[in-house]
Amino acid sequence: MKFRPIVMALLFIFCIALPLIIGFIGSSFTMAHITGWYLTLQKPWFSPPNWVFGPAWTILYILMGLAWWLVLKHGFEKRTVKTATVWFLLQLGVNLLWSVVFFGMQSVAGGFVVILALILLILLTIHHFRQVSRTAVWLLVPYLCWTVFATLLNGMILVLNPFG
C-alpha cells in the first residue's frame, strides 16, 4: 500500500518526534540528578563530560526515528513491518526505563540490568528491521554502539560505587 505524500510527511514527523519525546521525558529524570547525585559518583577515566550526552542522544533519537520511518513506509499491513515496530517500541520504552531507574531511582545496579536488556532489545530490533530495510539497520548501528559504551560506563560506575 502506497501512502499519499501528506501522510508520508506526517508519518515522518511522527517517527522522528516520538523518540525525541521519549528522550525528553527521560532527560527530565536525568536533569533532576545530574548536578546532584550523579556528581557524587566515582566515574571511570573515559567518562565523557556531561554536556556530550544531550547532543549525542538527540542525534541518536533522530536516527532511530528515521530508521523506523524507513521501515514503516514499506506498509504497516505487512507482518514484518508490524513485528519490527513492536520491537522498536519495546526497546524505546526500555530506553526510557533506564533513565527512570538509573537517575530517577538512583540505582546504578538497576540501571545496569536495564541497559543489558536494552542491548538485547536493540539487537532484536535490528534483526527485525533487517527484514524490511537494510538502510534502517545502518541507522541503528550508532545507537547500538553508544548503548554498548553506555553499558560499559554504567558497569564501571557500578564497580567504582558498589553502594551508589
Chimera marker file (.cmm) of the C-alpha trace (Angstrom):
<marker_set name="trace">
<marker id="1" x="0.000" y="0.000" z="0.000" r="1" g="1" b="0" radius="0.5"/>
<marker id="2" x="1.430" y="3.377" z="-1.007" r="1" g="1" b="0" radius="0.5"/>
<marker id="3" x="0.943" y="6.331" z="1.281" r="1" g="1" b="0" radius="0.5"/>
<marker id="4" x="-0.052" y="9.748" z="-0.015" r="1" g="1" b="0" radius="0.5"/>
<marker id="5" x="2.654" y="12.427" z="0.244" r="1" g="1" b="0" radius="0.5"/>
<marker id="6" x="0.901" y="14.272" z="3.096" r="1" g="1" b="0" radius="0.5"/>
<marker id="7" x="0.525" y="11.025" z="5.044" r="1" g="1" b="0" radius="0.5"/>
<marker id="8" x="4.201" y="10.226" z="4.435" r="1" g="1" b="0" radius="0.5"/>
<marker id="9" x="5.184" y="13.682" z="5.697" r="1" g="1" b="0" radius="0.5"/>
<marker id="10" x="3.052" y="13.302" z="8.828" r="1" g="1" b="0" radius="0.5"/>
<marker id="11" x="4.389" y="9.784" z="9.369" r="1" g="1" b="0" radius="0.5"/>
<marker id="12" x="7.947" y="11.087" z="9.038" r="1" g="1" b="0" radius="0.5"/>
<marker id="13" x="7.305" y="13.832" z="11.607" r="1" g="1" b="0" radius="0.5"/>
<marker id="14" x="5.694" y="11.348" z="13.994" r="1" g="1" b="0" radius="0.5"/>
<marker id="15" x="8.545" y="8.844" z="13.622" r="1" g="1" b="0" radius="0.5"/>
<marker id="16" x="11.139" y="11.496" z="14.432" r="1" g="1" b="0" radius="0.5"/>
<marker id="17" x="9.062" y="13.147" z="17.161" r="1" g="1" b="0" radius="0.5"/>
<marker id="18" x="8.214" y="10.040" z="19.204" r="1" g="1" b="0" radius="0.5"/>
<marker id="19" x="11.813" y="9.069" z="20.049" r="1" g="1" b="0" radius="0.5"/>
<marker id="20" x="12.638" y="12.727" z="20.741" r="1" g="1" b="0" radius="0.5"/>
<marker id="21" x="9.650" y="12.969" z="23.106" r="1" g="1" b="0" radius="0.5"/>
<marker id="22" x="10.734" y="9.779" z="24.869" r="1" g="1" b="0" radius="0.5"/>
<marker id="23" x="14.234" y="11.249" z="25.131" r="1" g="1" b="0" radius="0.5"/>
<marker id="24" x="12.843" y="14.487" z="26.543" r="1" g="1" b="0" radius="0.5"/>
<marker id="25" x="10.863" y="12.576" z="29.171" r="1" g="1" b="0" radius="0.5"/>
<marker id="26" x="13.970" y="10.568" z="30.067" r="1" g="1" b="0" radius="0.5"/>
<marker id="27" x="16.043" y="13.734" z="30.294" r="1" g="1" b="0" radius="0.5"/>
<marker id="28" x="13.669" y="15.091" z="32.926" r="1" g="1" b="0" radius="0.5"/>
<marker id="29" x="14.833" y="12.276" z="35.222" r="1" g="1" b="0" radius="0.5"/>
<marker id="30" x="18.445" y="12.864" z="34.233" r="1" g="1" b="0" radius="0.5"/>
<marker id="31" x="18.490" y="16.642" z="34.631" r="1" g="1" b="0" radius="0.5"/>
<marker id="32" x="16.978" y="16.433" z="38.096" r="1" g="1" b="0" radius="0.5"/>
<marker id="33" x="20.015" y="14.476" z="39.343" r="1" g="1" b="0" radius="0.5"/>
<marker id="34" x="22.924" y="15.302" z="37.027" r="1" g="1" b="0" radius="0.5"/>
<marker id="35" x="24.155" y="18.183" z="39.200" r="1" g="1" b="0" radius="0.5"/>
<marker id="36" x="23.467" y="16.429" z="42.494" r="1" g="1" b="0" radius="0.5"/>
<marker id="37" x="23.565" y="12.687" z="42.988" r="1" g="1" b="0" radius="0.5"/>
<marker id="38" x="25.398" y="11.899" z="39.737" r="1" g="1" b="0" radius="0.5"/>
<marker id="39" x="28.198" y="14.343" z="40.607" r="1" g="1" b="0" radius="0.5"/>
<marker id="40" x="28.876" y="12.406" z="43.816" r="1" g="1" b="0" radius="0.5"/>
<marker id="41" x="29.538" y="9.153" z="41.959" r="1" g="1" b="0" radius="0.5"/>
<marker id="42" x="33.029" y="8.000" z="41.067" r="1" g="1" b="0" radius="0.5"/>
<marker id="43" x="33.300" y="7.695" z="37.280" r="1" g="1" b="0" radius="0.5"/>
<marker id="44" x="35.895" y="5.978" z="35.107" r="1" g="1" b="0" radius="0.5"/>
<marker id="45" x="38.568" y="7.968" z="33.296" r="1" g="1" b="0" radius="0.5"/>
<marker id="46" x="36.771" y="7.554" z="29.960" r="1" g="1" b="0" radius="0.5"/>
<marker id="47" x="33.533" y="9.153" z="31.125" r="1" g="1" b="0" radius="0.5"/>
<marker id="48" x="32.650" y="11.974" z="28.717" r="1" g="1" b="0" radius="0.5"/>
<marker id="49" x="31.744" y="15.414" z="30.044" r="1" g="1" b="0" radius="0.5"/>
<marker id="50" x="28.062" y="15.729" z="30.912" r="1" g="1" b="0" radius="0.5"/>
<marker id="51" x="27.379" y="18.181" z="28.062" r="1" g="1" b="0" radius="0.5"/>
<marker id="52" x="28.128" y="15.441" z="25.483" r="1" g="1" b="0" radius="0.5"/>
<marker id="53" x="25.142" y="13.292" z="26.407" r="1" g="1" b="0" radius="0.5"/>
<marker id="54" x="22.376" y="15.690" z="25.320" r="1" g="1" b="0" radius="0.5"/>
<marker id="55" x="23.599" y="16.261" z="21.756" r="1" g="1" b="0" radius="0.5"/>
<marker id="56" x="24.627" y="12.615" z="21.345" r="1" g="1" b="0" radius="0.5"/>
<marker id="57" x="21.236" y="11.304" z="22.421" r="1" g="1" b="0" radius="0.5"/>
<marker id="58" x="19.398" y="13.894" z="20.320" r="1" g="1" b="0" radius="0.5"/>
<marker id="59" x="21.221" y="12.700" z="17.209" r="1" g="1" b="0" radius="0.5"/>
<marker id="60" x="20.614" y="9.064" z="18.126" r="1" g="1" b="0" radius="0.5"/>
<marker id="61" x="16.882" y="9.637" z="18.684" r="1" g="1" b="0" radius="0.5"/>
<marker id="62" x="16.625" y="11.326" z="15.287" r="1" g="1" b="0" radius="0.5"/>
<marker id="63" x="18.462" y="8.408" z="13.635" r="1" g="1" b="0" radius="0.5"/>
<marker id="64" x="16.147" y="5.959" z="15.423" r="1" g="1" b="0" radius="0.5"/>
<marker id="65" x="13.098" y="7.816" z="14.166" r="1" g="1" b="0" radius="0.5"/>
<marker id="66" x="14.435" y="7.942" z="10.630" r="1" g="1" b="0" radius="0.5"/>
<marker id="67" x="15.149" y="4.207" z="10.732" r="1" g="1" b="0" radius="0.5"/>
<marker id="68" x="11.635" y="3.489" z="11.977" r="1" g="1" b="0" radius="0.5"/>
<marker id="69" x="10.174" y="5.662" z="9.228" r="1" g="1" b="0" radius="0.5"/>
<marker id="70" x="12.138" y="3.719" z="6.602" r="1" g="1" b="0" radius="0.5"/>
<marker id="71" x="10.557" y="0.544" z="7.954" r="1" g="1" b="0" radius="0.5"/>
<marker id="72" x="7.019" y="1.936" z="8.238" r="1" g="1" b="0" radius="0.5"/>
<marker id="73" x="6.968" y="3.332" z="4.730" r="1" g="1" b="0" radius="0.5"/>
<marker id="74" x="7.012" y="-0.250" z="3.441" r="1" g="1" b="0" radius="0.5"/>
<marker id="75" x="3.426" y="-0.573" z="4.664" r="1" g="1" b="0" radius="0.5"/>
<marker id="76" x="2.088" y="-1.304" z="8.116" r="1" g="1" b="0" radius="0.5"/>
<marker id="77" x="-0.132" y="-4.052" z="6.716" r="1" g="1" b="0" radius="0.5"/>
<marker id="78" x="2.981" y="-6.242" z="6.295" r="1" g="1" b="0" radius="0.5"/>
<marker id="79" x="3.665" y="-8.616" z="9.153" r="1" g="1" b="0" radius="0.5"/>
<marker id="80" x="7.412" y="-7.878" z="9.054" r="1" g="1" b="0" radius="0.5"/>
<marker id="81" x="6.753" y="-4.154" z="9.479" r="1" g="1" b="0" radius="0.5"/>
<marker id="82" x="4.350" y="-4.733" z="12.380" r="1" g="1" b="0" radius="0.5"/>
<marker id="83" x="6.805" y="-7.066" z="14.105" r="1" g="1" b="0" radius="0.5"/>
<marker id="84" x="9.705" y="-4.650" z="13.607" r="1" g="1" b="0" radius="0.5"/>
<marker id="85" x="7.567" y="-1.833" z="15.020" r="1" g="1" b="0" radius="0.5"/>
<marker id="86" x="6.709" y="-3.835" z="18.139" r="1" g="1" b="0" radius="0.5"/>
<marker id="87" x="10.411" y="-4.470" z="18.836" r="1" g="1" b="0" radius="0.5"/>
<marker id="88" x="11.254" y="-0.831" z="18.110" r="1" g="1" b="0" radius="0.5"/>
<marker id="89" x="8.621" y="0.476" z="20.533" r="1" g="1" b="0" radius="0.5"/>
<marker id="90" x="9.636" y="-2.064" z="23.173" r="1" g="1" b="0" radius="0.5"/>
<marker id="91" x="13.282" y="-1.010" z="23.060" r="1" g="1" b="0" radius="0.5"/>
<marker id="92" x="12.238" y="2.645" z="23.090" r="1" g="1" b="0" radius="0.5"/>
<marker id="93" x="10.256" y="2.029" z="26.281" r="1" g="1" b="0" radius="0.5"/>
<marker id="94" x="13.205" y="0.262" z="27.903" r="1" g="1" b="0" radius="0.5"/>
<marker id="95" x="15.433" y="3.132" z="26.809" r="1" g="1" b="0" radius="0.5"/>
<marker id="96" x="13.187" y="5.448" z="28.840" r="1" g="1" b="0" radius="0.5"/>
<marker id="97" x="13.122" y="2.953" z="31.714" r="1" g="1" b="0" radius="0.5"/>
<marker id="98" x="16.907" y="3.198" z="32.035" r="1" g="1" b="0" radius="0.5"/>
<marker id="99" x="16.692" y="6.935" z="32.827" r="1" g="1" b="0" radius="0.5"/>
<marker id="100" x="13.924" y="6.281" z="35.335" r="1" g="1" b="0" radius="0.5"/>
<marker id="101" x="15.884" y="3.536" z="37.102" r="1" g="1" b="0" radius="0.5"/>
<marker id="102" x="19.432" y="4.938" z="36.912" r="1" g="1" b="0" radius="0.5"/>
<marker id="103" x="18.675" y="8.602" z="37.581" r="1" g="1" b="0" radius="0.5"/>
<marker id="104" x="15.109" y="8.699" z="38.905" r="1" g="1" b="0" radius="0.5"/>
<marker id="105" x="15.572" y="5.810" z="41.347" r="1" g="1" b="0" radius="0.5"/>
<marker id="106" x="19.317" y="6.489" z="41.683" r="1" g="1" b="0" radius="0.5"/>
<marker id="107" x="20.032" y="2.809" z="41.143" r="1" g="1" b="0" radius="0.5"/>
<marker id="108" x="23.299" y="2.145" z="39.350" r="1" g="1" b="0" radius="0.5"/>
<marker id="109" x="22.817" y="-1.635" z="39.652" r="1" g="1" b="0" radius="0.5"/>
<marker id="110" x="19.220" y="-1.450" z="38.451" r="1" g="1" b="0" radius="0.5"/>
<marker id="111" x="20.303" y="0.735" z="35.559" r="1" g="1" b="0" radius="0.5"/>
<marker id="112" x="22.926" y="-1.836" z="34.616" r="1" g="1" b="0" radius="0.5"/>
<marker id="113" x="20.310" y="-4.600" z="34.461" r="1" g="1" b="0" radius="0.5"/>
<marker id="114" x="18.002" y="-2.407" z="32.378" r="1" g="1" b="0" radius="0.5"/>
<marker id="115" x="20.727" y="-1.377" z="29.932" r="1" g="1" b="0" radius="0.5"/>
<marker id="116" x="21.743" y="-5.014" z="29.397" r="1" g="1" b="0" radius="0.5"/>
<marker id="117" x="18.123" y="-5.745" z="28.472" r="1" g="1" b="0" radius="0.5"/>
<marker id="118" x="18.171" y="-2.677" z="26.218" r="1" g="1" b="0" radius="0.5"/>
<marker id="119" x="21.142" y="-4.016" z="24.246" r="1" g="1" b="0" radius="0.5"/>
<marker id="120" x="19.288" y="-7.280" z="23.669" r="1" g="1" b="0" radius="0.5"/>
<marker id="121" x="16.197" y="-5.385" z="22.527" r="1" g="1" b="0" radius="0.5"/>
<marker id="122" x="18.223" y="-3.177" z="20.180" r="1" g="1" b="0" radius="0.5"/>
<marker id="123" x="19.760" y="-6.297" z="18.636" r="1" g="1" b="0" radius="0.5"/>
<marker id="124" x="16.295" y="-7.822" z="18.188" r="1" g="1" b="0" radius="0.5"/>
<marker id="125" x="15.059" y="-4.559" z="16.657" r="1" g="1" b="0" radius="0.5"/>
<marker id="126" x="18.000" y="-4.566" z="14.250" r="1" g="1" b="0" radius="0.5"/>
<marker id="127" x="17.240" y="-8.177" z="13.334" r="1" g="1" b="0" radius="0.5"/>
<marker id="128" x="13.623" y="-7.349" z="12.516" r="1" g="1" b="0" radius="0.5"/>
<marker id="129" x="14.456" y="-4.062" z="10.759" r="1" g="1" b="0" radius="0.5"/>
<marker id="130" x="16.898" y="-6.000" z="8.552" r="1" g="1" b="0" radius="0.5"/>
<marker id="131" x="13.975" y="-7.959" z="7.120" r="1" g="1" b="0" radius="0.5"/>
<marker id="132" x="12.447" y="-4.692" z="5.885" r="1" g="1" b="0" radius="0.5"/>
<marker id="133" x="15.203" y="-2.120" z="5.292" r="1" g="1" b="0" radius="0.5"/>
<marker id="134" x="18.973" y="-2.554" z="5.379" r="1" g="1" b="0" radius="0.5"/>
<marker id="135" x="19.382" y="1.229" z="5.463" r="1" g="1" b="0" radius="0.5"/>
<marker id="136" x="17.305" y="1.332" z="8.652" r="1" g="1" b="0" radius="0.5"/>
<marker id="137" x="19.703" y="-1.168" z="10.197" r="1" g="1" b="0" radius="0.5"/>
<marker id="138" x="22.703" y="1.044" z="9.457" r="1" g="1" b="0" radius="0.5"/>
<marker id="139" x="20.924" y="3.985" z="11.064" r="1" g="1" b="0" radius="0.5"/>
<marker id="140" x="20.615" y="1.961" z="14.295" r="1" g="1" b="0" radius="0.5"/>
<marker id="141" x="24.298" y="0.971" z="14.429" r="1" g="1" b="0" radius="0.5"/>
<marker id="142" x="25.433" y="4.246" z="16.105" r="1" g="1" b="0" radius="0.5"/>
<marker id="143" x="22.668" y="3.746" z="18.699" r="1" g="1" b="0" radius="0.5"/>
<marker id="144" x="23.862" y="0.212" z="19.401" r="1" g="1" b="0" radius="0.5"/>
<marker id="145" x="27.490" y="1.369" z="19.672" r="1" g="1" b="0" radius="0.5"/>
<marker id="146" x="26.611" y="4.252" z="22.005" r="1" g="1" b="0" radius="0.5"/>
<marker id="147" x="24.464" y="1.967" z="24.162" r="1" g="1" b="0" radius="0.5"/>
<marker id="148" x="27.309" y="-0.554" z="24.436" r="1" g="1" b="0" radius="0.5"/>
<marker id="149" x="29.575" y="2.319" z="25.507" r="1" g="1" b="0" radius="0.5"/>
<marker id="150" x="26.918" y="3.494" z="27.993" r="1" g="1" b="0" radius="0.5"/>
<marker id="151" x="26.716" y="-0.066" z="29.335" r="1" g="1" b="0" radius="0.5"/>
<marker id="152" x="30.466" y="-0.093" z="29.912" r="1" g="1" b="0" radius="0.5"/>
<marker id="153" x="30.208" y="3.295" z="31.616" r="1" g="1" b="0" radius="0.5"/>
<marker id="154" x="27.266" y="2.136" z="33.763" r="1" g="1" b="0" radius="0.5"/>
<marker id="155" x="29.136" y="-1.061" z="34.671" r="1" g="1" b="0" radius="0.5"/>
<marker id="156" x="32.285" y="0.820" z="35.658" r="1" g="1" b="0" radius="0.5"/>
<marker id="157" x="30.267" y="3.279" z="37.753" r="1" g="1" b="0" radius="0.5"/>
<marker id="158" x="28.751" y="0.250" z="39.490" r="1" g="1" b="0" radius="0.5"/>
<marker id="159" x="32.217" y="-1.184" z="40.181" r="1" g="1" b="0" radius="0.5"/>
<marker id="160" x="33.516" y="2.152" z="41.467" r="1" g="1" b="0" radius="0.5"/>
<marker id="161" x="30.368" y="2.819" z="43.552" r="1" g="1" b="0" radius="0.5"/>
<marker id="162" x="29.173" y="-0.574" z="44.803" r="1" g="1" b="0" radius="0.5"/>
<marker id="163" x="26.625" y="1.114" z="47.083" r="1" g="1" b="0" radius="0.5"/>
<marker id="164" x="25.768" y="4.005" z="44.716" r="1" g="1" b="0" radius="0.5"/>
<link id1="1" id2="2" r="1" g="1" b="0" radius="0.2"/>
<link id1="2" id2="3" r="1" g="1" b="0" radius="0.2"/>
<link id1="3" id2="4" r="1" g="1" b="0" radius="0.2"/>
<link id1="4" id2="5" r="1" g="1" b="0" radius="0.2"/>
<link id1="5" id2="6" r="1" g="1" b="0" radius="0.2"/>
<link id1="6" id2="7" r="1" g="1" b="0" radius="0.2"/>
<link id1="7" id2="8" r="1" g="1" b="0" radius="0.2"/>
<link id1="8" id2="9" r="1" g="1" b="0" radius="0.2"/>
<link id1="9" id2="10" r="1" g="1" b="0" radius="0.2"/>
<link id1="10" id2="11" r="1" g="1" b="0" radius="0.2"/>
<link id1="11" id2="12" r="1" g="1" b="0" radius="0.2"/>
<link id1="12" id2="13" r="1" g="1" b="0" radius="0.2"/>
<link id1="13" id2="14" r="1" g="1" b="0" radius="0.2"/>
<link id1="14" id2="15" r="1" g="1" b="0" radius="0.2"/>
<link id1="15" id2="16" r="1" g="1" b="0" radius="0.2"/>
<link id1="16" id2="17" r="1" g="1" b="0" radius="0.2"/>
<link id1="17" id2="18" r="1" g="1" b="0" radius="0.2"/>
<link id1="18" id2="19" r="1" g="1" b="0" radius="0.2"/>
<link id1="19" id2="20" r="1" g="1" b="0" radius="0.2"/>
<link id1="20" id2="21" r="1" g="1" b="0" radius="0.2"/>
<link id1="21" id2="22" r="1" g="1" b="0" radius="0.2"/>
<link id1="22" id2="23" r="1" g="1" b="0" radius="0.2"/>
<link id1="23" id2="24" r="1" g="1" b="0" radius="0.2"/>
<link id1="24" id2="25" r="1" g="1" b="0" radius="0.2"/>
<link id1="25" id2="26" r="1" g="1" b="0" radius="0.2"/>
<link id1="26" id2="27" r="1" g="1" b="0" radius="0.2"/>
<link id1="27" id2="28" r="1" g="1" b="0" radius="0.2"/>
<link id1="28" id2="29" r="1" g="1" b="0" radius="0.2"/>
<link id1="29" id2="30" r="1" g="1" b="0" radius="0.2"/>
<link id1="30" id2="31" r="1" g="1" b="0" radius="0.2"/>
<link id1="31" id2="32" r="1" g="1" b="0" radius="0.2"/>
<link id1="32" id2="33" r="1" g="1" b="0" radius="0.2"/>
<link id1="33" id2="34" r="1" g="1" b="0" radius="0.2"/>
<link id1="34" id2="35" r="1" g="1" b="0" radius="0.2"/>
<link id1="35" id2="36" r="1" g="1" b="0" radius="0.2"/>
<link id1="36" id2="37" r="1" g="1" b="0" radius="0.2"/>
<link id1="37" id2="38" r="1" g="1" b="0" radius="0.2"/>
<link id1="38" id2="39" r="1" g="1" b="0" radius="0.2"/>
<link id1="39" id2="40" r="1" g="1" b="0" radius="0.2"/>
<link id1="40" id2="41" r="1" g="1" b="0" radius="0.2"/>
<link id1="41" id2="42" r="1" g="1" b="0" radius="0.2"/>
<link id1="42" id2="43" r="1" g="1" b="0" radius="0.2"/>
<link id1="43" id2="44" r="1" g="1" b="0" radius="0.2"/>
<link id1="44" id2="45" r="1" g="1" b="0" radius="0.2"/>
<link id1="45" id2="46" r="1" g="1" b="0" radius="0.2"/>
<link id1="46" id2="47" r="1" g="1" b="0" radius="0.2"/>
<link id1="47" id2="48" r="1" g="1" b="0" radius="0.2"/>
<link id1="48" id2="49" r="1" g="1" b="0" radius="0.2"/>
<link id1="49" id2="50" r="1" g="1" b="0" radius="0.2"/>
<link id1="50" id2="51" r="1" g="1" b="0" radius="0.2"/>
<link id1="51" id2="52" r="1" g="1" b="0" radius="0.2"/>
<link id1="52" id2="53" r="1" g="1" b="0" radius="0.2"/>
<link id1="53" id2="54" r="1" g="1" b="0" radius="0.2"/>
<link id1="54" id2="55" r="1" g="1" b="0" radius="0.2"/>
<link id1="55" id2="56" r="1" g="1" b="0" radius="0.2"/>
<link id1="56" id2="57" r="1" g="1" b="0" radius="0.2"/>
<link id1="57" id2="58" r="1" g="1" b="0" radius="0.2"/>
<link id1="58" id2="59" r="1" g="1" b="0" radius="0.2"/>
<link id1="59" id2="60" r="1" g="1" b="0" radius="0.2"/>
<link id1="60" id2="61" r="1" g="1" b="0" radius="0.2"/>
<link id1="61" id2="62" r="1" g="1" b="0" radius="0.2"/>
<link id1="62" id2="63" r="1" g="1" b="0" radius="0.2"/>
<link id1="63" id2="64" r="1" g="1" b="0" radius="0.2"/>
<link id1="64" id2="65" r="1" g="1" b="0" radius="0.2"/>
<link id1="65" id2="66" r="1" g="1" b="0" radius="0.2"/>
<link id1="66" id2="67" r="1" g="1" b="0" radius="0.2"/>
<link id1="67" id2="68" r="1" g="1" b="0" radius="0.2"/>
<link id1="68" id2="69" r="1" g="1" b="0" radius="0.2"/>
<link id1="69" id2="70" r="1" g="1" b="0" radius="0.2"/>
<link id1="70" id2="71" r="1" g="1" b="0" radius="0.2"/>
<link id1="71" id2="72" r="1" g="1" b="0" radius="0.2"/>
<link id1="72" id2="73" r="1" g="1" b="0" radius="0.2"/>
<link id1="73" id2="74" r="1" g="1" b="0" radius="0.2"/>
<link id1="74" id2="75" r="1" g="1" b="0" radius="0.2"/>
<link id1="75" id2="76" r="1" g="1" b="0" radius="0.2"/>
<link id1="76" id2="77" r="1" g="1" b="0" radius="0.2"/>
<link id1="77" id2="78" r="1" g="1" b="0" radius="0.2"/>
<link id1="78" id2="79" r="1" g="1" b="0" radius="0.2"/>
<link id1="79" id2="80" r="1" g="1" b="0" radius="0.2"/>
<link id1="80" id2="81" r="1" g="1" b="0" radius="0.2"/>
<link id1="81" id2="82" r="1" g="1" b="0" radius="0.2"/>
<link id1="82" id2="83" r="1" g="1" b="0" radius="0.2"/>
<link id1="83" id2="84" r="1" g="1" b="0" radius="0.2"/>
<link id1="84" id2="85" r="1" g="1" b="0" radius="0.2"/>
<link id1="85" id2="86" r="1" g="1" b="0" radius="0.2"/>
<link id1="86" id2="87" r="1" g="1" b="0" radius="0.2"/>
<link id1="87" id2="88" r="1" g="1" b="0" radius="0.2"/>
<link id1="88" id2="89" r="1" g="1" b="0" radius="0.2"/>
<link id1="89" id2="90" r="1" g="1" b="0" radius="0.2"/>
<link id1="90" id2="91" r="1" g="1" b="0" radius="0.2"/>
<link id1="91" id2="92" r="1" g="1" b="0" radius="0.2"/>
<link id1="92" id2="93" r="1" g="1" b="0" radius="0.2"/>
<link id1="93" id2="94" r="1" g="1" b="0" radius="0.2"/>
<link id1="94" id2="95" r="1" g="1" b="0" radius="0.2"/>
<link id1="95" id2="96" r="1" g="1" b="0" radius="0.2"/>
<link id1="96" id2="97" r="1" g="1" b="0" radius="0.2"/>
<link id1="97" id2="98" r="1" g="1" b="0" radius="0.2"/>
<link id1="98" id2="99" r="1" g="1" b="0" radius="0.2"/>
<link id1="99" id2="100" r="1" g="1" b="0" radius="0.2"/>
<link id1="100" id2="101" r="1" g="1" b="0" radius="0.2"/>
<link id1="101" id2="102" r="1" g="1" b="0" radius="0.2"/>
<link id1="102" id2="103" r="1" g="1" b="0" radius="0.2"/>
<link id1="103" id2="104" r="1" g="1" b="0" radius="0.2"/>
<link id1="104" id2="105" r="1" g="1" b="0" radius="0.2"/>
<link id1="105" id2="106" r="1" g="1" b="0" radius="0.2"/>
<link id1="106" id2="107" r="1" g="1" b="0" radius="0.2"/>
<link id1="107" id2="108" r="1" g="1" b="0" radius="0.2"/>
<link id1="108" id2="109" r="1" g="1" b="0" radius="0.2"/>
<link id1="109" id2="110" r="1" g="1" b="0" radius="0.2"/>
<link id1="110" id2="111" r="1" g="1" b="0" radius="0.2"/>
<link id1="111" id2="112" r="1" g="1" b="0" radius="0.2"/>
<link id1="112" id2="113" r="1" g="1" b="0" radius="0.2"/>
<link id1="113" id2="114" r="1" g="1" b="0" radius="0.2"/>
<link id1="114" id2="115" r="1" g="1" b="0" radius="0.2"/>
<link id1="115" id2="116" r="1" g="1" b="0" radius="0.2"/>
<link id1="116" id2="117" r="1" g="1" b="0" radius="0.2"/>
<link id1="117" id2="118" r="1" g="1" b="0" radius="0.2"/>
<link id1="118" id2="119" r="1" g="1" b="0" radius="0.2"/>
<link id1="119" id2="120" r="1" g="1" b="0" radius="0.2"/>
<link id1="120" id2="121" r="1" g="1" b="0" radius="0.2"/>
<link id1="121" id2="122" r="1" g="1" b="0" radius="0.2"/>
<link id1="122" id2="123" r="1" g="1" b="0" radius="0.2"/>
<link id1="123" id2="124" r="1" g="1" b="0" radius="0.2"/>
<link id1="124" id2="125" r="1" g="1" b="0" radius="0.2"/>
<link id1="125" id2="126" r="1" g="1" b="0" radius="0.2"/>
<link id1="126" id2="127" r="1" g="1" b="0" radius="0.2"/>
<link id1="127" id2="128" r="1" g="1" b="0" radius="0.2"/>
<link id1="128" id2="129" r="1" g="1" b="0" radius="0.2"/>
<link id1="129" id2="130" r="1" g="1" b="0" radius="0.2"/>
<link id1="130" id2="131" r="1" g="1" b="0" radius="0.2"/>
<link id1="131" id2="132" r="1" g="1" b="0" radius="0.2"/>
<link id1="132" id2="133" r="1" g="1" b="0" radius="0.2"/>
<link id1="133" id2="134" r="1" g="1" b="0" radius="0.2"/>
<link id1="134" id2="135" r="1" g="1" b="0" radius="0.2"/>
<link id1="135" id2="136" r="1" g="1" b="0" radius="0.2"/>
<link id1="136" id2="137" r="1" g="1" b="0" radius="0.2"/>
<link id1="137" id2="138" r="1" g="1" b="0" radius="0.2"/>
<link id1="138" id2="139" r="1" g="1" b="0" radius="0.2"/>
<link id1="139" id2="140" r="1" g="1" b="0" radius="0.2"/>
<link id1="140" id2="141" r="1" g="1" b="0" radius="0.2"/>
<link id1="141" id2="142" r="1" g="1" b="0" radius="0.2"/>
<link id1="142" id2="143" r="1" g="1" b="0" radius="0.2"/>
<link id1="143" id2="144" r="1" g="1" b="0" radius="0.2"/>
<link id1="144" id2="145" r="1" g="1" b="0" radius="0.2"/>
<link id1="145" id2="146" r="1" g="1" b="0" radius="0.2"/>
<link id1="146" id2="147" r="1" g="1" b="0" radius="0.2"/>
<link id1="147" id2="148" r="1" g="1" b="0" radius="0.2"/>
<link id1="148" id2="149" r="1" g="1" b="0" radius="0.2"/>
<link id1="149" id2="150" r="1" g="1" b="0" radius="0.2"/>
<link id1="150" id2="151" r="1" g="1" b="0" radius="0.2"/>
<link id1="151" id2="152" r="1" g="1" b="0" radius="0.2"/>
<link id1="152" id2="153" r="1" g="1" b="0" radius="0.2"/>
<link id1="153" id2="154" r="1" g="1" b="0" radius="0.2"/>
<link id1="154" id2="155" r="1" g="1" b="0" radius="0.2"/>
<link id1="155" id2="156" r="1" g="1" b="0" radius="0.2"/>
<link id1="156" id2="157" r="1" g="1" b="0" radius="0.2"/>
<link id1="157" id2="158" r="1" g="1" b="0" radius="0.2"/>
<link id1="158" id2="159" r="1" g="1" b="0" radius="0.2"/>
<link id1="159" id2="160" r="1" g="1" b="0" radius="0.2"/>
<link id1="160" id2="161" r="1" g="1" b="0" radius="0.2"/>
<link id1="161" id2="162" r="1" g="1" b="0" radius="0.2"/>
<link id1="162" id2="163" r="1" g="1" b="0" radius="0.2"/>
<link id1="163" id2="164" r="1" g="1" b="0" radius="0.2"/>
</marker_set>
